[in-house]
Amino acid sequence: MQTDEARRRALAARLKRVEGQVRGIQKLVAGSDDCEKVAQQLAAARKALDRAFFEAIACMMEQELGGELGALERYTRLLAKYG
């Protein structure tokens, strides 16, 4: 099981990647690129941000429920994996 510090580092890294994606989208828009490219990149950035959100929710659930293992761990991992 990951430590809280490892989880924070992973979330920070994920958010930095999302930030890079958003900057790339800004360049596409400024460069008058094809709308389909812009939409595709927006969808990718949104999915990456959703994934970060679900990782944070999984962490919150584990903290709120006292770190009980078993069903809780399975549910939070599934939420983080497929969210």
Secondary structure, DSSP 8 states (H G I E B T S, - for coil): ---HHHHHHHHHHHHHHHHHHHHHHHHHHHTT--HHHHHHHHHHHHHHHHHHHHHHHHHHHHHHTTT--THHHHHHHHHHHH-
